[in-house]
Amino acid sequence: MNDPEPGTESADPSPTSGRVVLDDADVGRALTRMAHEILEADHRAESLLLLGIPTRGVPLAHRLGEVISRVEGRPVPVGTLDITMYRDDLRSQPTRPVGRTVLPVDVDDATVVLVDDVLFSGRTIRAALDALGDLGRPRAVRLAVLVDRGHRQLPIRADHVGKNLPTAATEQVRVRLAETDQITEVRILPPAPNPADARGAHR
């Protein structure tokens, strides 16, 4: 499990703190729309490969894959891309556990859609691109995120976004999914009392 970077998920927020900006139904509608956008962007649907970035990008990728599979009438490959060894904060957190990369098909000549929950600084996606480059040469790489909260530190843009969510840099965005958290919702949380205690997604 990849620890997040400050600004996206608090260390142990109350389940009722902050305000809900997307509930279960909202997330479902956003993912359905994104799945159709992914298909419309690539007429070679047979070449699609969805790769979820742990932790919550993985169930999101599977949800997108299920919608696309229903539309296409055939399975769409969904895998996992671990980026642990490609992160730029390893020196500050050297004990981070390494996860697993799962590739159901070869990435060469595939249209790879990287899937994550929150796009923030862009550093997670840069690490994902580096990891993907070591696995092969996709025909194209696209990015799908449930939430884009802005505050980019790198020139990275999502191709498919569930919701653009303007936030203050000091606020936190927490995504919870039934597969990992027993509830599906997106919340904006107030700034942590001590910024050093905040842990958000390295997005």
PyMOL CGO cylinders between C-alpha atoms (Angstrom):
from pymol import cmd
from pymol.cgo import CYLINDER

trace = [
    CYLINDER, 0.00, 0.00, 0.00, 1.43, 3.33, -1.06, 0.3, 1, 1, 1, 1, 1, 1,
    CYLINDER, 1.43, 3.33, -1.06, 1.40, 6.05, 1.56, 0.3, 1, 1, 1, 1, 1, 1,
    CYLINDER, 1.40, 6.05, 1.56, -0.08, 9.29, 0.24, 0.3, 1, 1, 1, 1, 1, 1,
    CYLINDER, -0.08, 9.29, 0.24, 1.55, 12.69, 0.09, 0.3, 1, 1, 1, 1, 1, 1,
    CYLINDER, 1.55, 12.69, 0.09, 0.26, 15.60, 2.14, 0.3, 1, 1, 1, 1, 1, 1,
    CYLINDER, 0.26, 15.60, 2.14, -3.00, 17.14, 1.03, 0.3, 1, 1, 1, 1, 1, 1,
    CYLINDER, -3.00, 17.14, 1.03, -5.24, 14.31, -0.03, 0.3, 1, 1, 1, 1, 1, 1,
    CYLINDER, -5.24, 14.31, -0.03, -6.02, 12.00, 2.85, 0.3, 1, 1, 1, 1, 1, 1,
    CYLINDER, -6.02, 12.00, 2.85, -5.67, 12.61, 6.57, 0.3, 1, 1, 1, 1, 1, 1,
    CYLINDER, -5.67, 12.61, 6.57, -3.94, 10.14, 8.85, 0.3, 1, 1, 1, 1, 1, 1,
    CYLINDER, -3.94, 10.14, 8.85, -7.06, 9.14, 10.78, 0.3, 1, 1, 1, 1, 1, 1,
    CYLINDER, -7.06, 9.14, 10.78, -9.94, 11.48, 10.07, 0.3, 1, 1, 1, 1, 1, 1,
    CYLINDER, -9.94, 11.48, 10.07, -13.33, 11.00, 11.64, 0.3, 1, 1, 1, 1, 1, 1,
    CYLINDER, -13.33, 11.00, 11.64, -15.70, 9.31, 9.18, 0.3, 1, 1, 1, 1, 1, 1,
    CYLINDER, -15.70, 9.31, 9.18, -18.10, 12.22, 9.67, 0.3, 1, 1, 1, 1, 1, 1,
    CYLINDER, -18.10, 12.22, 9.67, -15.61, 15.11, 9.47, 0.3, 1, 1, 1, 1, 1, 1,
    CYLINDER, -15.61, 15.11, 9.47, -15.53, 17.53, 6.56, 0.3, 1, 1, 1, 1, 1, 1,
    CYLINDER, -15.53, 17.53, 6.56, -18.18, 17.49, 3.87, 0.3, 1, 1, 1, 1, 1, 1,
    CYLINDER, -18.18, 17.49, 3.87, -19.20, 14.88, 1.32, 0.3, 1, 1, 1, 1, 1, 1,
    CYLINDER, -19.20, 14.88, 1.32, -18.78, 16.07, -2.27, 0.3, 1, 1, 1, 1, 1, 1,
    CYLINDER, -18.78, 16.07, -2.27, -19.48, 12.73, -3.98, 0.3, 1, 1, 1, 1, 1, 1,
    CYLINDER, -19.48, 12.73, -3.98, -21.62, 9.92, -2.59, 0.3, 1, 1, 1, 1, 1, 1,
    CYLINDER, -21.62, 9.92, -2.59, -21.90, 6.33, -3.80, 0.3, 1, 1, 1, 1, 1, 1,
    CYLINDER, -21.90, 6.33, -3.80, -24.36, 7.18, -6.57, 0.3, 1, 1, 1, 1, 1, 1,
    CYLINDER, -24.36, 7.18, -6.57, -22.28, 10.15, -7.72, 0.3, 1, 1, 1, 1, 1, 1,
    CYLINDER, -22.28, 10.15, -7.72, -19.16, 7.99, -7.95, 0.3, 1, 1, 1, 1, 1, 1,
    CYLINDER, -19.16, 7.99, -7.95, -21.07, 5.38, -9.96, 0.3, 1, 1, 1, 1, 1, 1,
    CYLINDER, -21.07, 5.38, -9.96, -22.33, 7.96, -12.44, 0.3, 1, 1, 1, 1, 1, 1,
    CYLINDER, -22.33, 7.96, -12.44, -18.88, 9.52, -12.78, 0.3, 1, 1, 1, 1, 1, 1,
    CYLINDER, -18.88, 9.52, -12.78, -17.26, 6.15, -13.50, 0.3, 1, 1, 1, 1, 1, 1,
    CYLINDER, -17.26, 6.15, -13.50, -19.93, 5.26, -16.06, 0.3, 1, 1, 1, 1, 1, 1,
    CYLINDER, -19.93, 5.26, -16.06, -19.32, 8.53, -17.89, 0.3, 1, 1, 1, 1, 1, 1,
    CYLINDER, -19.32, 8.53, -17.89, -15.56, 8.06, -17.73, 0.3, 1, 1, 1, 1, 1, 1,
    CYLINDER, -15.56, 8.06, -17.73, -15.85, 4.52, -19.12, 0.3, 1, 1, 1, 1, 1, 1,
    CYLINDER, -15.85, 4.52, -19.12, -17.78, 5.80, -22.14, 0.3, 1, 1, 1, 1, 1, 1,
    CYLINDER, -17.78, 5.80, -22.14, -15.24, 8.60, -22.62, 0.3, 1, 1, 1, 1, 1, 1,
    CYLINDER, -15.24, 8.60, -22.62, -12.42, 6.04, -22.62, 0.3, 1, 1, 1, 1, 1, 1,
    CYLINDER, -12.42, 6.04, -22.62, -14.17, 4.02, -25.30, 0.3, 1, 1, 1, 1, 1, 1,
    CYLINDER, -14.17, 4.02, -25.30, -14.91, 7.10, -27.39, 0.3, 1, 1, 1, 1, 1, 1,
    CYLINDER, -14.91, 7.10, -27.39, -11.26, 8.19, -27.21, 0.3, 1, 1, 1, 1, 1, 1,
    CYLINDER, -11.26, 8.19, -27.21, -9.97, 4.89, -28.57, 0.3, 1, 1, 1, 1, 1, 1,
    CYLINDER, -9.97, 4.89, -28.57, -11.85, 3.09, -31.31, 0.3, 1, 1, 1, 1, 1, 1,
    CYLINDER, -11.85, 3.09, -31.31, -9.49, 0.12, -30.91, 0.3, 1, 1, 1, 1, 1, 1,
    CYLINDER, -9.49, 0.12, -30.91, -11.18, -1.00, -27.70, 0.3, 1, 1, 1, 1, 1, 1,
    CYLINDER, -11.18, -1.00, -27.70, -9.62, -4.42, -28.07, 0.3, 1, 1, 1, 1, 1, 1,
    CYLINDER, -9.62, -4.42, -28.07, -6.23, -2.87, -27.29, 0.3, 1, 1, 1, 1, 1, 1,
    CYLINDER, -6.23, -2.87, -27.29, -7.28, -1.29, -23.99, 0.3, 1, 1, 1, 1, 1, 1,
    CYLINDER, -7.28, -1.29, -23.99, -5.45, -2.17, -20.78, 0.3, 1, 1, 1, 1, 1, 1,
    CYLINDER, -5.45, -2.17, -20.78, -6.54, -0.57, -17.51, 0.3, 1, 1, 1, 1, 1, 1,
    CYLINDER, -6.54, -0.57, -17.51, -3.85, -0.35, -14.82, 0.3, 1, 1, 1, 1, 1, 1,
    CYLINDER, -3.85, -0.35, -14.82, -4.88, 0.74, -11.35, 0.3, 1, 1, 1, 1, 1, 1,
    CYLINDER, -4.88, 0.74, -11.35, -2.36, 2.49, -9.09, 0.3, 1, 1, 1, 1, 1, 1,
    CYLINDER, -2.36, 2.49, -9.09, -2.61, 1.13, -5.52, 0.3, 1, 1, 1, 1, 1, 1,
    CYLINDER, -2.61, 1.13, -5.52, -4.36, 1.54, -3.35, 0.3, 1, 1, 1, 1, 1, 1,
    CYLINDER, -4.36, 1.54, -3.35, -7.74, 2.89, -4.47, 0.3, 1, 1, 1, 1, 1, 1,
    CYLINDER, -7.74, 2.89, -4.47, -6.85, 3.17, -8.13, 0.3, 1, 1, 1, 1, 1, 1,
    CYLINDER, -6.85, 3.17, -8.13, -7.09, -0.62, -8.33, 0.3, 1, 1, 1, 1, 1, 1,
    CYLINDER, -7.09, -0.62, -8.33, -10.79, -1.03, -7.43, 0.3, 1, 1, 1, 1, 1, 1,
    CYLINDER, -10.79, -1.03, -7.43, -11.56, 2.03, -9.56, 0.3, 1, 1, 1, 1, 1, 1,
    CYLINDER, -11.56, 2.03, -9.56, -9.85, 0.37, -12.53, 0.3, 1, 1, 1, 1, 1, 1,
    CYLINDER, -9.85, 0.37, -12.53, -11.91, -2.77, -11.97, 0.3, 1, 1, 1, 1, 1, 1,
    CYLINDER, -11.91, -2.77, -11.97, -15.11, -0.75, -11.80, 0.3, 1, 1, 1, 1, 1, 1,
    CYLINDER, -15.11, -0.75, -11.80, -14.25, 1.01, -15.06, 0.3, 1, 1, 1, 1, 1, 1,
    CYLINDER, -14.25, 1.01, -15.06, -13.38, -2.34, -16.61, 0.3, 1, 1, 1, 1, 1, 1,
    CYLINDER, -13.38, -2.34, -16.61, -16.74, -3.78, -15.64, 0.3, 1, 1, 1, 1, 1, 1,
    CYLINDER, -16.74, -3.78, -15.64, -18.62, -0.90, -17.30, 0.3, 1, 1, 1, 1, 1, 1,
    CYLINDER, -18.62, -0.90, -17.30, -16.51, -1.09, -20.47, 0.3, 1, 1, 1, 1, 1, 1,
    CYLINDER, -16.51, -1.09, -20.47, -16.94, -4.87, -20.59, 0.3, 1, 1, 1, 1, 1, 1,
    CYLINDER, -16.94, -4.87, -20.59, -20.72, -4.54, -20.41, 0.3, 1, 1, 1, 1, 1, 1,
    CYLINDER, -20.72, -4.54, -20.41, -20.73, -2.01, -23.23, 0.3, 1, 1, 1, 1, 1, 1,
    CYLINDER, -20.73, -2.01, -23.23, -18.32, -4.00, -25.41, 0.3, 1, 1, 1, 1, 1, 1,
    CYLINDER, -18.32, -4.00, -25.41, -19.76, -7.40, -24.59, 0.3, 1, 1, 1, 1, 1, 1,
    CYLINDER, -19.76, -7.40, -24.59, -16.36, -8.87, -23.77, 0.3, 1, 1, 1, 1, 1, 1,
    CYLINDER, -16.36, -8.87, -23.77, -13.80, -8.72, -20.96, 0.3, 1, 1, 1, 1, 1, 1,
    CYLINDER, -13.80, -8.72, -20.96, -11.38, -5.81, -20.75, 0.3, 1, 1, 1, 1, 1, 1,
    CYLINDER, -11.38, -5.81, -20.75, -8.01, -6.58, -19.11, 0.3, 1, 1, 1, 1, 1, 1,
    CYLINDER, -8.01, -6.58, -19.11, -7.44, -4.86, -15.77, 0.3, 1, 1, 1, 1, 1, 1,
    CYLINDER, -7.44, -4.86, -15.77, -4.16, -4.96, -13.85, 0.3, 1, 1, 1, 1, 1, 1,
    CYLINDER, -4.16, -4.96, -13.85, -2.17, -3.28, -11.10, 0.3, 1, 1, 1, 1, 1, 1,
    CYLINDER, -2.17, -3.28, -11.10, 0.88, -1.05, -11.45, 0.3, 1, 1, 1, 1, 1, 1,
    CYLINDER, 0.88, -1.05, -11.45, 3.03, -0.81, -8.32, 0.3, 1, 1, 1, 1, 1, 1,
    CYLINDER, 3.03, -0.81, -8.32, 5.11, 2.38, -8.30, 0.3, 1, 1, 1, 1, 1, 1,
    CYLINDER, 5.11, 2.38, -8.30, 6.87, 2.01, -4.95, 0.3, 1, 1, 1, 1, 1, 1,
    CYLINDER, 6.87, 2.01, -4.95, 10.43, 1.84, -6.26, 0.3, 1, 1, 1, 1, 1, 1,
    CYLINDER, 10.43, 1.84, -6.26, 9.84, 4.76, -8.64, 0.3, 1, 1, 1, 1, 1, 1,
    CYLINDER, 9.84, 4.76, -8.64, 8.64, 7.29, -6.06, 0.3, 1, 1, 1, 1, 1, 1,
    CYLINDER, 8.64, 7.29, -6.06, 10.75, 10.36, -5.42, 0.3, 1, 1, 1, 1, 1, 1,
    CYLINDER, 10.75, 10.36, -5.42, 10.34, 10.22, -1.62, 0.3, 1, 1, 1, 1, 1, 1,
    CYLINDER, 10.34, 10.22, -1.62, 12.01, 6.86, -1.00, 0.3, 1, 1, 1, 1, 1, 1,
    CYLINDER, 12.01, 6.86, -1.00, 14.96, 8.47, 0.70, 0.3, 1, 1, 1, 1, 1, 1,
    CYLINDER, 14.96, 8.47, 0.70, 12.68, 10.03, 3.29, 0.3, 1, 1, 1, 1, 1, 1,
    CYLINDER, 12.68, 10.03, 3.29, 10.62, 6.85, 3.71, 0.3, 1, 1, 1, 1, 1, 1,
    CYLINDER, 10.62, 6.85, 3.71, 13.02, 3.97, 2.94, 0.3, 1, 1, 1, 1, 1, 1,
    CYLINDER, 13.02, 3.97, 2.94, 10.96, 1.29, 4.72, 0.3, 1, 1, 1, 1, 1, 1,
    CYLINDER, 10.96, 1.29, 4.72, 8.00, 1.57, 2.36, 0.3, 1, 1, 1, 1, 1, 1,
    CYLINDER, 8.00, 1.57, 2.36, 6.82, -1.97, 1.44, 0.3, 1, 1, 1, 1, 1, 1,
    CYLINDER, 6.82, -1.97, 1.44, 6.97, -2.99, -2.20, 0.3, 1, 1, 1, 1, 1, 1,
    CYLINDER, 6.97, -2.99, -2.20, 3.67, -4.08, -3.78, 0.3, 1, 1, 1, 1, 1, 1,
    CYLINDER, 3.67, -4.08, -3.78, 2.88, -6.20, -6.80, 0.3, 1, 1, 1, 1, 1, 1,
    CYLINDER, 2.88, -6.20, -6.80, 2.51, -5.29, -10.44, 0.3, 1, 1, 1, 1, 1, 1,
    CYLINDER, 2.51, -5.29, -10.44, -0.05, -7.47, -12.20, 0.3, 1, 1, 1, 1, 1, 1,
    CYLINDER, -0.05, -7.47, -12.20, -0.16, -7.41, -16.00, 0.3, 1, 1, 1, 1, 1, 1,
    CYLINDER, -0.16, -7.41, -16.00, -2.94, -9.52, -17.54, 0.3, 1, 1, 1, 1, 1, 1,
    CYLINDER, -2.94, -9.52, -17.54, -1.61, -8.76, -21.05, 0.3, 1, 1, 1, 1, 1, 1,
    CYLINDER, -1.61, -8.76, -21.05, 1.54, -7.32, -22.60, 0.3, 1, 1, 1, 1, 1, 1,
    CYLINDER, 1.54, -7.32, -22.60, 1.75, -3.54, -22.52, 0.3, 1, 1, 1, 1, 1, 1,
    CYLINDER, 1.75, -3.54, -22.52, 3.49, -3.36, -25.91, 0.3, 1, 1, 1, 1, 1, 1,
    CYLINDER, 3.49, -3.36, -25.91, 1.19, -1.72, -28.50, 0.3, 1, 1, 1, 1, 1, 1,
    CYLINDER, 1.19, -1.72, -28.50, -1.63, -1.47, -25.94, 0.3, 1, 1, 1, 1, 1, 1,
    CYLINDER, -1.63, -1.47, -25.94, -3.55, 1.66, -25.06, 0.3, 1, 1, 1, 1, 1, 1,
    CYLINDER, -3.55, 1.66, -25.06, -2.84, 1.82, -21.36, 0.3, 1, 1, 1, 1, 1, 1,
    CYLINDER, -2.84, 1.82, -21.36, -5.20, 3.77, -19.13, 0.3, 1, 1, 1, 1, 1, 1,
    CYLINDER, -5.20, 3.77, -19.13, -3.63, 4.55, -15.76, 0.3, 1, 1, 1, 1, 1, 1,
    CYLINDER, -3.63, 4.55, -15.76, -6.31, 4.83, -13.08, 0.3, 1, 1, 1, 1, 1, 1,
    CYLINDER, -6.31, 4.83, -13.08, -5.97, 6.63, -9.75, 0.3, 1, 1, 1, 1, 1, 1,
    CYLINDER, -5.97, 6.63, -9.75, -8.34, 8.14, -7.20, 0.3, 1, 1, 1, 1, 1, 1,
    CYLINDER, -8.34, 8.14, -7.20, -6.98, 11.69, -6.78, 0.3, 1, 1, 1, 1, 1, 1,
    CYLINDER, -6.98, 11.69, -6.78, -4.71, 13.78, -8.99, 0.3, 1, 1, 1, 1, 1, 1,
    CYLINDER, -4.71, 13.78, -8.99, -2.85, 16.37, -6.95, 0.3, 1, 1, 1, 1, 1, 1,
    CYLINDER, -2.85, 16.37, -6.95, 0.84, 17.22, -7.42, 0.3, 1, 1, 1, 1, 1, 1,
    CYLINDER, 0.84, 17.22, -7.42, 1.35, 14.79, -10.31, 0.3, 1, 1, 1, 1, 1, 1,
    CYLINDER, 1.35, 14.79, -10.31, 4.27, 13.00, -8.66, 0.3, 1, 1, 1, 1, 1, 1,
    CYLINDER, 4.27, 13.00, -8.66, 2.45, 9.67, -8.41, 0.3, 1, 1, 1, 1, 1, 1,
    CYLINDER, 2.45, 9.67, -8.41, 1.68, 9.73, -12.11, 0.3, 1, 1, 1, 1, 1, 1,
    CYLINDER, 1.68, 9.73, -12.11, 5.27, 10.58, -12.99, 0.3, 1, 1, 1, 1, 1, 1,
    CYLINDER, 5.27, 10.58, -12.99, 6.36, 7.53, -10.98, 0.3, 1, 1, 1, 1, 1, 1,
    CYLINDER, 6.36, 7.53, -10.98, 3.72, 5.44, -12.75, 0.3, 1, 1, 1, 1, 1, 1,
    CYLINDER, 3.72, 5.44, -12.75, 4.98, 6.53, -16.17, 0.3, 1, 1, 1, 1, 1, 1,
    CYLINDER, 4.98, 6.53, -16.17, 8.53, 5.61, -15.18, 0.3, 1, 1, 1, 1, 1, 1,
    CYLINDER, 8.53, 5.61, -15.18, 7.38, 2.20, -13.95, 0.3, 1, 1, 1, 1, 1, 1,
    CYLINDER, 7.38, 2.20, -13.95, 5.35, 1.62, -17.10, 0.3, 1, 1, 1, 1, 1, 1,
    CYLINDER, 5.35, 1.62, -17.10, 8.31, 2.54, -19.31, 0.3, 1, 1, 1, 1, 1, 1,
    CYLINDER, 8.31, 2.54, -19.31, 10.31, -0.30, -17.79, 0.3, 1, 1, 1, 1, 1, 1,
    CYLINDER, 10.31, -0.30, -17.79, 7.58, -2.80, -18.68, 0.3, 1, 1, 1, 1, 1, 1,
    CYLINDER, 7.58, -2.80, -18.68, 7.26, -2.11, -22.38, 0.3, 1, 1, 1, 1, 1, 1,
    CYLINDER, 7.26, -2.11, -22.38, 6.24, 0.39, -25.01, 0.3, 1, 1, 1, 1, 1, 1,
    CYLINDER, 6.24, 0.39, -25.01, 2.48, 1.10, -25.06, 0.3, 1, 1, 1, 1, 1, 1,
    CYLINDER, 2.48, 1.10, -25.06, 0.90, 2.53, -28.18, 0.3, 1, 1, 1, 1, 1, 1,
    CYLINDER, 0.90, 2.53, -28.18, -0.59, 5.28, -26.01, 0.3, 1, 1, 1, 1, 1, 1,
    CYLINDER, -0.59, 5.28, -26.01, -0.96, 6.12, -22.33, 0.3, 1, 1, 1, 1, 1, 1,
    CYLINDER, -0.96, 6.12, -22.33, -3.93, 7.94, -20.87, 0.3, 1, 1, 1, 1, 1, 1,
    CYLINDER, -3.93, 7.94, -20.87, -4.85, 8.96, -17.35, 0.3, 1, 1, 1, 1, 1, 1,
    CYLINDER, -4.85, 8.96, -17.35, -8.22, 8.52, -15.64, 0.3, 1, 1, 1, 1, 1, 1,
    CYLINDER, -8.22, 8.52, -15.64, -8.80, 9.91, -12.14, 0.3, 1, 1, 1, 1, 1, 1,
    CYLINDER, -8.80, 9.91, -12.14, -11.91, 10.08, -10.02, 0.3, 1, 1, 1, 1, 1, 1,
    CYLINDER, -11.91, 10.08, -10.02, -10.97, 13.52, -8.62, 0.3, 1, 1, 1, 1, 1, 1,
    CYLINDER, -10.97, 13.52, -8.62, -8.68, 16.24, -9.96, 0.3, 1, 1, 1, 1, 1, 1,
    CYLINDER, -8.68, 16.24, -9.96, -8.07, 18.71, -7.14, 0.3, 1, 1, 1, 1, 1, 1,
    CYLINDER, -8.07, 18.71, -7.14, -5.50, 20.91, -8.88, 0.3, 1, 1, 1, 1, 1, 1,
    CYLINDER, -5.50, 20.91, -8.88, -2.27, 22.22, -7.32, 0.3, 1, 1, 1, 1, 1, 1,
    CYLINDER, -2.27, 22.22, -7.32, -0.05, 20.47, -9.86, 0.3, 1, 1, 1, 1, 1, 1,
    CYLINDER, -0.05, 20.47, -9.86, 3.72, 20.49, -9.35, 0.3, 1, 1, 1, 1, 1, 1,
    CYLINDER, 3.72, 20.49, -9.35, 4.45, 18.75, -12.64, 0.3, 1, 1, 1, 1, 1, 1,
    CYLINDER, 4.45, 18.75, -12.64, 3.08, 19.24, -16.19, 0.3, 1, 1, 1, 1, 1, 1,
    CYLINDER, 3.08, 19.24, -16.19, 0.63, 16.32, -15.97, 0.3, 1, 1, 1, 1, 1, 1,
    CYLINDER, 0.63, 16.32, -15.97, -3.01, 16.41, -17.01, 0.3, 1, 1, 1, 1, 1, 1,
    CYLINDER, -3.01, 16.41, -17.01, -5.75, 13.80, -16.73, 0.3, 1, 1, 1, 1, 1, 1,
    CYLINDER, -5.75, 13.80, -16.73, -7.59, 12.71, -19.88, 0.3, 1, 1, 1, 1, 1, 1,
    CYLINDER, -7.59, 12.71, -19.88, -10.68, 11.45, -18.06, 0.3, 1, 1, 1, 1, 1, 1,
    CYLINDER, -10.68, 11.45, -18.06, -11.87, 13.05, -14.81, 0.3, 1, 1, 1, 1, 1, 1,
    CYLINDER, -11.87, 13.05, -14.81, -14.82, 12.09, -12.65, 0.3, 1, 1, 1, 1, 1, 1,
    CYLINDER, -14.82, 12.09, -12.65, -14.96, 15.49, -10.94, 0.3, 1, 1, 1, 1, 1, 1,
    CYLINDER, -14.96, 15.49, -10.94, -12.80, 18.59, -10.98, 0.3, 1, 1, 1, 1, 1, 1,
    CYLINDER, -12.80, 18.59, -10.98, -12.72, 19.65, -7.37, 0.3, 1, 1, 1, 1, 1, 1,
    CYLINDER, -12.72, 19.65, -7.37, -11.18, 23.06, -6.61, 0.3, 1, 1, 1, 1, 1, 1,
    CYLINDER, -11.18, 23.06, -6.61, -9.60, 22.96, -3.15, 0.3, 1, 1, 1, 1, 1, 1,
    CYLINDER, -9.60, 22.96, -3.15, -7.29, 24.98, -0.98, 0.3, 1, 1, 1, 1, 1, 1,
    CYLINDER, -7.29, 24.98, -0.98, -3.80, 23.53, -0.85, 0.3, 1, 1, 1, 1, 1, 1,
    CYLINDER, -3.80, 23.53, -0.85, -4.17, 23.06, 2.90, 0.3, 1, 1, 1, 1, 1, 1,
    CYLINDER, -4.17, 23.06, 2.90, -7.40, 21.08, 2.63, 0.3, 1, 1, 1, 1, 1, 1,
    CYLINDER, -7.40, 21.08, 2.63, -7.43, 17.32, 2.31, 0.3, 1, 1, 1, 1, 1, 1,
    CYLINDER, -7.43, 17.32, 2.31, -9.44, 15.13, -0.03, 0.3, 1, 1, 1, 1, 1, 1,
    CYLINDER, -9.44, 15.13, -0.03, -10.38, 11.69, 1.15, 0.3, 1, 1, 1, 1, 1, 1,
    CYLINDER, -10.38, 11.69, 1.15, -11.67, 9.00, -1.23, 0.3, 1, 1, 1, 1, 1, 1,
    CYLINDER, -11.67, 9.00, -1.23, -13.23, 5.96, 0.33, 0.3, 1, 1, 1, 1, 1, 1,
    CYLINDER, -13.23, 5.96, 0.33, -14.42, 2.94, -1.65, 0.3, 1, 1, 1, 1, 1, 1,
    CYLINDER, -14.42, 2.94, -1.65, -16.54, 0.01, -0.56, 0.3, 1, 1, 1, 1, 1, 1,
    CYLINDER, -16.54, 0.01, -0.56, -13.82, -2.42, -1.65, 0.3, 1, 1, 1, 1, 1, 1,
    CYLINDER, -13.82, -2.42, -1.65, -11.26, -0.93, 0.74, 0.3, 1, 1, 1, 1, 1, 1,
    CYLINDER, -11.26, -0.93, 0.74, -13.24, 1.15, 3.24, 0.3, 1, 1, 1, 1, 1, 1,
    CYLINDER, -13.24, 1.15, 3.24, -16.76, -0.40, 3.41, 0.3, 1, 1, 1, 1, 1, 1,
    CYLINDER, -16.76, -0.40, 3.41, -18.25, 2.86, 2.11, 0.3, 1, 1, 1, 1, 1, 1,
    CYLINDER, -18.25, 2.86, 2.11, -18.00, 4.81, -1.12, 0.3, 1, 1, 1, 1, 1, 1,
    CYLINDER, -18.00, 4.81, -1.12, -17.71, 8.58, -0.91, 0.3, 1, 1, 1, 1, 1, 1,
    CYLINDER, -17.71, 8.58, -0.91, -15.40, 11.54, -1.45, 0.3, 1, 1, 1, 1, 1, 1,
    CYLINDER, -15.40, 11.54, -1.45, -14.94, 14.10, 1.32, 0.3, 1, 1, 1, 1, 1, 1,
    CYLINDER, -14.94, 14.10, 1.32, -13.14, 17.39, 1.67, 0.3, 1, 1, 1, 1, 1, 1,
    CYLINDER, -13.14, 17.39, 1.67, -11.52, 17.55, 5.08, 0.3, 1, 1, 1, 1, 1, 1,
    CYLINDER, -11.52, 17.55, 5.08, -10.35, 20.67, 6.87, 0.3, 1, 1, 1, 1, 1, 1,
    CYLINDER, -10.35, 20.67, 6.87, -6.60, 21.23, 7.24, 0.3, 1, 1, 1, 1, 1, 1,
    CYLINDER, -6.60, 21.23, 7.24, -4.91, 19.08, 9.84, 0.3, 1, 1, 1, 1, 1, 1,
    CYLINDER, -4.91, 19.08, 9.84, -4.04, 20.99, 13.05, 0.3, 1, 1, 1, 1, 1, 1,
    CYLINDER, -4.04, 20.99, 13.05, -0.39, 20.20, 12.40, 0.3, 1, 1, 1, 1, 1, 1,
    CYLINDER, -0.39, 20.20, 12.40, 0.52, 19.98, 8.69, 0.3, 1, 1, 1, 1, 1, 1,
    CYLINDER, 0.52, 19.98, 8.69, 3.25, 17.48, 9.59, 0.3, 1, 1, 1, 1, 1, 1,
    CYLINDER, 3.25, 17.48, 9.59, 0.51, 15.09, 10.70, 0.3, 1, 1, 1, 1, 1, 1,
    CYLINDER, 0.51, 15.09, 10.70, -1.37, 15.22, 7.41, 0.3, 1, 1, 1, 1, 1, 1,
    CYLINDER, -1.37, 15.22, 7.41, -0.97, 12.37, 4.98, 0.3, 1, 1, 1, 1, 1, 1,
    CYLINDER, -0.97, 12.37, 4.98, -2.59, 12.67, 1.56, 0.3, 1, 1, 1, 1, 1, 1,
    CYLINDER, -2.59, 12.67, 1.56, -2.29, 10.90, -1.72, 0.3, 1, 1, 1, 1, 1, 1,
    CYLINDER, -2.29, 10.90, -1.72, 1.00, 11.27, -3.61, 0.3, 1, 1, 1, 1, 1, 1,
    CYLINDER, 1.00, 11.27, -3.61, -0.98, 12.26, -6.64, 0.3, 1, 1, 1, 1, 1, 1,
]
cmd.load_cgo(trace, "trace")
